[in-house]
Amino acid sequence: MPARLEIACFSPEALLVAAKAGAHRLEYCTSYAEGGITPVLGTLLPLRKHIPCPVRVMIRCRGGGFVYTPGELMEMRQQLRRWADEGVDGWVGGCLSPDAMPDADALLSIAQAAPSLPFTFHRAFDLCTDPNSALQQLQLLGCSCLLSSGTPIGGAVDGVNNLMSYVEQLKSEEGILERGRLQLMVGGGIRRENIRVLFDQLGDAVDYHSAAWVGNRSRSPLAEPLPDSDEIQIMKYLLK
């Protein structure tokens, strides 16, 4: 399967821009400044007829760290249940234990709100103290996709050696673990200037994630960034 390009969208307008430009999949969230949190319910449904590609919604009730209280987990279960009713194609989230490893109980607690939807574990993974064990744990939990830059500091180009090791680990474990292979998606500062460098090293074994933002904020400095149509189309071309 050819490499796919997912675009992070921080507003309804961004969803329309990215879909029209031909993104393979969209991640829908809001609050770029907080790294992405759950968007306002009801903002996707009126647009779905204009968005032919899958949309995965961020389930994250606040910015900051990834260790959540029972009350916050309950809030995120409710968020996911409502978004599932609205017809999203999957969700994105990440819970860590105090020792900086995936919190299996917390993740399963949220996932049970919509067990049929695929789940992407986001870049909270890059904070894990033992990435190799964390990869295996996420596979056993039934996680379908992992977003990683390969490093807690910097972008995907900086973490490419670790990303290559994750690819090799996932290849070696395919068919061995109960739930099958986890799809790796690389992200973190990916733009037209570097996506081919990453593709030349990682190929189509991974998917690619970008905000496709080239510096032109919409309307005001406080507005959410919009993806750039040309940027998306050029990055898609470079993934061939």
C-alpha positions as CSV (number, residue, x, y, z in Angstrom):
1,M,0.0,0.0,0.0
2,P,1.4,3.5,-0.9
3,A,2.3,5.8,1.9
4,R,-0.6,7.9,3.2
5,L,-0.5,11.5,4.2
6,E,-2.6,12.6,7.2
7,I,-3.2,16.3,7.8
8,A,-3.8,17.8,11.3
9,C,-6.7,20.2,11.1
10,F,-7.5,22.7,13.9
11,S,-10.7,24.1,12.6
12,P,-13.7,23.2,10.4
13,E,-12.2,25.5,7.7
14,A,-9.0,23.5,7.9
15,L,-10.9,20.3,7.3
16,L,-12.3,21.6,4.1
17,V,-9.0,22.9,2.8
18,A,-7.2,19.6,3.5
19,A,-9.9,17.5,2.1
20,K,-10.1,19.5,-1.1
21,A,-6.3,19.3,-1.5
22,G,-6.5,15.5,-1.4
23,A,-5.3,14.5,2.0
24,H,-5.6,10.7,2.6
25,R,-6.9,11.2,6.2
26,L,-7.6,14.0,8.6
27,E,-6.9,14.4,12.3
28,Y,-9.5,16.8,13.7
29,C,-8.7,18.8,16.9
30,T,-8.6,22.3,18.1
31,S,-6.2,24.6,20.0
32,Y,-2.9,24.5,18.2
33,A,-1.3,26.3,21.1
34,E,-2.1,23.4,23.4
35,G,-1.0,20.7,21.0
36,G,-4.5,19.7,20.1
37,I,-7.6,19.0,22.3
38,T,-11.1,17.7,21.5
39,P,-13.0,20.0,19.1
40,V,-16.5,21.3,19.6
41,L,-19.1,18.6,19.0
42,G,-21.4,19.2,16.0
43,T,-18.8,21.0,13.9
44,L,-18.0,18.1,11.7
45,L,-21.4,16.7,10.7
46,P,-22.5,19.6,8.5
47,L,-19.2,19.2,6.5
48,R,-19.1,15.5,5.9
49,K,-20.6,15.6,2.4
50,H,-17.6,17.7,1.4
51,I,-15.0,15.4,3.1
52,P,-14.5,12.1,1.3
53,C,-11.5,10.9,3.3
54,P,-11.6,9.4,6.8
55,V,-11.6,11.7,9.8
56,R,-10.1,10.8,13.2
57,V,-11.0,13.1,16.1
58,M,-8.7,14.0,19.0
59,I,-10.0,12.8,22.4
60,R,-8.0,14.9,24.9
61,C,-9.9,16.9,27.4
62,R,-7.1,19.4,28.2
63,G,-3.6,20.5,27.3
64,G,-0.6,19.7,29.4
65,G,0.6,16.2,30.6
66,F,-0.9,12.8,29.8
67,V,-1.6,11.4,33.2
68,Y,-5.3,11.8,33.8
69,T,-7.6,11.7,36.8
70,P,-10.7,9.4,36.9
71,G,-12.9,12.4,36.3
72,E,-10.9,13.3,33.2
73,L,-11.1,9.8,31.9
74,M,-14.9,9.8,32.4
75,E,-15.1,13.1,30.4
76,M,-13.1,11.6,27.6
77,R,-15.2,8.5,27.5
78,Q,-18.3,10.7,27.1
79,Q,-16.5,12.8,24.4
80,L,-15.7,9.7,22.4
81,R,-19.2,8.2,22.7
82,R,-20.7,11.5,21.4
83,W,-18.2,11.7,18.5
84,A,-18.8,8.1,17.6
85,D,-22.5,9.0,17.3
86,E,-21.6,11.9,15.0
87,G,-19.9,9.4,12.7
88,V,-16.1,9.9,13.0
89,D,-13.9,7.2,11.5
90,G,-11.5,6.8,14.4
91,W,-10.0,8.6,17.3
92,V,-6.6,9.9,18.6
93,G,-5.5,9.9,22.2
94,G,-2.8,8.9,24.6
95,C,-2.7,8.2,28.3
96,L,0.5,7.7,30.3
97,S,1.1,6.2,33.7
98,P,3.2,8.1,36.3
99,D,6.2,6.1,35.2
100,A,5.8,7.4,31.6
101,M,4.5,4.3,29.9
102,P,1.2,3.7,28.2
103,D,-1.6,3.4,30.8
104,A,-3.4,0.3,29.6
105,D,-6.3,0.7,32.0
106,A,-7.0,4.3,31.1
107,L,-6.7,3.6,27.3
108,L,-9.1,0.6,27.5
109,S,-11.5,2.7,29.6
110,I,-11.8,5.3,26.9
111,A,-11.8,2.8,24.0
112,Q,-14.7,0.9,25.4
113,A,-16.9,3.9,24.6
114,A,-16.5,3.1,20.9
115,P,-14.9,-0.3,20.6
116,S,-15.3,-0.6,16.8
117,L,-13.4,2.6,16.0
118,P,-9.6,2.5,15.2
119,F,-7.4,4.2,17.7
120,T,-4.2,6.3,17.1
121,F,-1.8,6.7,20.0
122,H,-0.4,10.2,19.6
123,R,3.1,11.7,20.3
124,A,2.7,11.1,24.1
125,F,4.5,8.0,23.0
126,D,7.7,10.0,22.5
127,L,7.8,10.6,26.3
128,C,7.8,6.9,27.1
129,T,10.8,5.7,29.1
130,D,11.0,2.3,27.2
131,P,9.7,2.8,23.7
132,N,10.3,-0.8,22.6
133,S,8.2,-2.2,25.4
134,A,5.6,0.5,24.8
135,L,5.3,-0.5,21.2
136,Q,4.6,-4.1,22.2
137,Q,2.1,-3.0,24.8
138,L,0.2,-0.8,22.3
139,Q,0.0,-3.8,19.9
140,L,-1.4,-6.0,22.5
141,L,-4.0,-3.3,23.5
142,G,-5.3,-3.3,19.9
143,C,-4.0,0.1,19.0
144,S,-4.2,0.5,15.2
145,C,-1.8,3.4,14.6
146,L,1.1,5.1,16.4
147,L,2.1,8.7,15.8
148,S,5.8,9.3,16.7
149,S,8.6,11.7,15.9
150,G,11.1,9.2,17.3
151,T,12.3,11.8,19.8
152,P,10.9,13.8,22.8
153,I,12.8,16.9,21.5
154,G,12.7,18.0,17.9
155,G,11.0,16.6,14.9
156,A,10.9,13.4,12.8
157,V,14.1,14.2,11.0
158,D,15.9,14.4,14.3
159,G,14.4,11.1,15.4
160,V,14.7,9.2,12.1
161,N,17.2,6.6,13.5
162,N,14.7,5.6,16.3
163,L,11.8,5.6,13.8
164,M,13.8,3.1,11.6
165,S,14.3,0.9,14.6
166,Y,10.5,1.0,15.4
167,V,9.8,-0.1,11.8
168,E,12.2,-3.0,12.1
169,Q,10.6,-4.0,15.5
170,L,7.1,-3.9,14.0
171,K,8.2,-5.9,11.0
172,S,9.8,-8.6,13.2
173,E,6.7,-8.9,15.4
174,E,4.1,-9.0,12.6
175,G,2.0,-12.1,13.0
176,I,3.4,-13.0,16.4
177,L,1.5,-10.7,18.7
178,E,-2.2,-11.5,19.2
179,R,-3.7,-8.3,17.8
180,G,-1.5,-8.0,14.7
181,R,0.8,-5.2,13.4
182,L,0.6,-1.6,14.5
183,Q,0.8,1.0,11.7
184,L,3.5,3.6,12.4
185,M,2.9,7.2,11.3
186,V,5.7,9.7,11.5
187,G,5.1,13.3,12.4
188,G,6.8,16.3,13.8
189,G,7.8,19.3,11.6
190,I,7.1,17.4,8.3
191,R,6.9,19.7,5.3
192,R,7.9,19.6,1.6
193,E,11.5,20.4,2.5
194,N,12.1,17.2,4.4
195,I,9.4,14.7,3.6
196,R,11.4,13.1,0.8
197,V,14.4,12.8,3.1
198,L,12.2,10.8,5.5
199,F,10.6,8.8,2.7
200,D,14.0,7.8,1.3
201,Q,14.8,6.2,4.7
202,L,11.4,5.0,5.8
203,G,9.6,4.4,2.6
204,D,6.0,3.3,2.4
205,A,6.3,1.2,5.6
206,V,4.9,4.2,7.5
207,D,2.3,6.9,7.0
208,Y,3.2,10.6,7.3
209,H,1.5,13.3,9.4
210,S,1.8,17.0,8.9
211,A,-0.1,20.2,9.7
212,A,1.0,21.4,6.3
213,W,1.3,24.9,7.6
214,V,3.6,27.3,5.8
215,G,3.3,30.3,8.1
216,N,0.2,32.0,6.9
217,R,-2.2,32.2,9.8
218,S,-5.8,32.9,9.0
219,R,-7.5,36.2,9.9
220,S,-5.4,37.1,13.0
221,P,-2.4,36.0,15.0
222,L,-4.8,34.3,17.4
223,A,-6.6,32.2,14.8
224,E,-5.9,28.5,14.3
225,P,-3.4,27.8,11.5
226,L,-4.7,26.6,8.2
227,P,-3.0,23.9,6.1
228,D,-1.7,25.1,2.7
229,S,-3.2,23.3,-0.3
230,D,-0.1,23.5,-2.4
231,E,1.9,22.1,0.5
232,I,-0.4,19.1,0.8
233,Q,-0.3,18.4,-2.9
234,I,3.5,18.7,-3.1
235,M,4.0,16.4,-0.2
236,K,1.7,13.8,-1.7
237,Y,3.7,14.0,-4.9
238,L,6.9,13.5,-3.0
239,L,5.6,10.3,-1.4
240,K,5.8,8.4,-4.7
